[in-house]
Amino acid sequence: MHTSNGKLLHWVAVMTLLLFAAGRATAQDVQTNAMPGTDFSKYHTYKWVAIEGGTHPDQIVDQEIKQAIDSQLAAKGMTKSDSDKADLYVGYQVAVNQEKQWNAYGMGGGLRWGGMASATASTINTGTLVLDMYDPTTKQLVWTGRVSKTLDPKANQEKQNKNLNNAMAKLLKNYPPK
């Protein structure tokens, strides 16, 4: 009976670990920050600008990212402009990081109870997008946000666009800051 309880505890521990790792891998991590004292009510128009030295995807993904952000900003009453007289300059950059995930599997009672266990490694690609907003008159960064999410290379374009739109909605949920 002791072995049976030990096996159960082992499986509960392994499943908890795997569920935690799976939840961590699919969650979106969002962080934002704003310049203290900034009056965001004065910003009504924005212009896209390139961030010097920033990493950008191909033209198709670039357009998809900008459309997702444009949609969120439009919902907040902002208007996109090509004029240098826009109230805000908006730019982004992206990065993809790779990390190893270890998946443990146990059979029997695990090593402690004489069973067998194994682990496999897989590579997880995590995409990060940083969105910056600058006041062109003061030439200062007034708002920045970062969103990270595990990328699924097997997802079709429709699913990728849905994930992108959801990520931008979460990123800009609290913009403008209160």
C-alpha atoms as one frame of an Amber mdcrd trajectory, in Angstrom:
protein
   0.000   0.000   0.000   2.891   2.389   0.744   4.199   1.868  -2.790   0.782
   2.636  -4.227   0.598   5.966  -2.353   4.191   6.717  -3.387   3.326   6.067
  -7.050   0.306   8.324  -6.806   2.358  11.133  -5.263   5.013  10.698  -7.949
   2.426  10.937 -10.772   0.760  13.944  -9.157   4.151  15.673  -8.938   5.032
  14.837 -12.569   1.623  15.947 -13.884   1.751  19.180 -11.869   5.186  19.919
 -13.271   4.048  19.199 -16.841   0.853  21.248 -16.499   2.822  24.155 -15.047
   5.331  23.975 -17.900   2.550  23.754 -20.509   0.694  26.694 -18.968   3.869
  28.760 -18.877   4.651  27.946 -22.489   1.325  29.151 -23.855   0.691  32.208
 -21.665   1.284  35.714 -22.912   3.572  37.836 -20.771   2.673  41.541 -20.958
   4.506  44.481 -19.370   3.926  48.196 -19.889   5.408  51.408 -18.545   4.626
  55.092 -19.025   6.527  58.305 -18.417   5.231  59.762 -15.137   3.318  63.014
 -15.523   2.529  62.506 -19.221  -0.851  63.865 -20.323  -2.019  61.151 -22.732
  -5.268  63.009 -23.485  -3.319  65.302 -25.839  -2.377  62.435 -28.162  -4.893
  61.902 -30.957  -2.778  61.049 -34.012   0.220  58.787 -34.532   2.746  58.030
 -37.212   4.660  54.794 -37.721   8.437  55.179 -37.469  11.268  52.667 -37.713
  13.323  52.094 -34.585  16.990  52.378 -35.478  18.833  49.129 -34.878  15.539
  47.332 -34.206  14.820  43.885 -35.593  11.814  43.622 -37.903  10.154  40.671
 -39.640   9.480  40.321 -43.361   7.093  42.748 -45.078   4.040  40.511 -44.735
   4.404  39.986 -40.979   5.355  43.666 -40.572   2.042  44.640 -42.185   0.102
  42.148 -40.033   1.673  43.537 -36.841   0.958  47.146 -37.834  -2.650  46.296
 -38.746  -3.192  44.596 -35.381  -1.806  47.645 -33.542  -3.686  50.096 -35.818
  -6.932  48.291 -34.972  -6.318  48.579 -31.221  -5.312  52.253 -31.410  -8.314
  53.094 -33.626 -10.599  51.501 -31.022  -9.098  53.949 -28.510  -9.871  56.942
 -30.737  -6.398  57.353 -32.232  -5.950  58.222 -35.917  -3.021  57.032 -38.013
  -1.236  59.769 -39.957   1.643  60.028 -42.409   2.355  63.590 -41.297   5.443
  64.533 -39.317   3.050  66.666 -37.255   1.456  63.564 -35.682   1.045  63.732
 -31.891   2.930  60.468 -31.331   5.544  58.458 -33.140   5.010  54.709 -32.819
   7.589  52.023 -33.531   8.161  48.380 -32.693  10.815  45.713 -32.797  10.692
  41.942 -32.447  12.888  39.125 -31.218  12.625  35.342 -31.144  14.331  33.465
 -28.328  14.800  29.754 -28.053  14.758  27.820 -24.822  14.876  24.154 -23.944
  11.912  22.519 -22.277  12.424  19.226 -20.508   9.506  16.801 -20.375   9.811
  14.078 -17.742   7.998  10.782 -18.020   7.840   8.108 -15.329   6.803   4.459
 -15.451   6.173   2.360 -12.400   7.243   4.027  -9.183   9.967   6.240 -10.584
  13.636   5.945  -9.740  12.970   6.157  -6.015  10.815   3.034  -6.106  12.738
   1.099  -8.712  10.665   2.162 -11.740  11.893   3.749 -14.964  11.935   7.412
 -15.888  13.070   9.364 -18.911  13.184  12.948 -20.067  13.102  14.503 -23.511
  14.102  17.983 -24.538  12.283  20.175 -27.011  13.019  23.658 -28.275  10.446
  26.362 -27.630  10.450  29.537 -29.710   9.209  32.569 -27.796   8.420  35.699
 -29.738   8.695  39.116 -28.094   7.341  42.372 -29.496   8.281  45.729 -27.963
   6.055  48.687 -28.846   7.337  52.212 -28.152   5.550  55.558 -28.342   7.491
  58.809 -28.529   6.423  62.416 -28.140   7.942  64.116 -31.219   8.053  67.579
 -29.628   9.938  66.515 -26.487  11.719  63.638 -28.299  11.043  61.395 -25.309
   9.726  57.895 -24.900   6.319  58.310 -23.208   4.990  54.735 -23.297   6.494
  51.295 -23.851   5.011  47.839 -23.793   6.318  44.324 -24.255   4.430  41.143
 -25.008   5.951  37.658 -25.231   4.286  34.457 -26.384   5.287  30.981 -27.386
   5.218  30.665 -31.157   3.634  27.660 -32.813   5.419  27.156 -36.139   2.757
  24.638 -37.182  -0.164  27.064 -36.707  -1.896  28.192 -39.878  -1.954  31.861
 -40.852  -5.485  32.386 -39.510  -4.473  31.075 -36.066  -1.257  33.127 -36.109
  -3.254  36.293 -36.913  -5.733  35.506 -34.141  -2.853  35.069 -31.673  -1.278
  38.329 -32.873  -4.552  40.259 -32.508  -5.102  38.814 -29.022  -1.554  39.724
 -28.013  -1.961  43.320 -29.232  -5.310  43.609 -27.426  -3.633  42.523 -24.184
  -0.639  44.781 -24.787  -2.771  47.875 -25.367  -5.566  46.980 -22.911  -4.524
  49.684 -20.435  -3.467  52.295 -22.962  -3.728  55.155 -22.378  -2.664  54.712
 -18.762  -5.023  56.092 -16.144
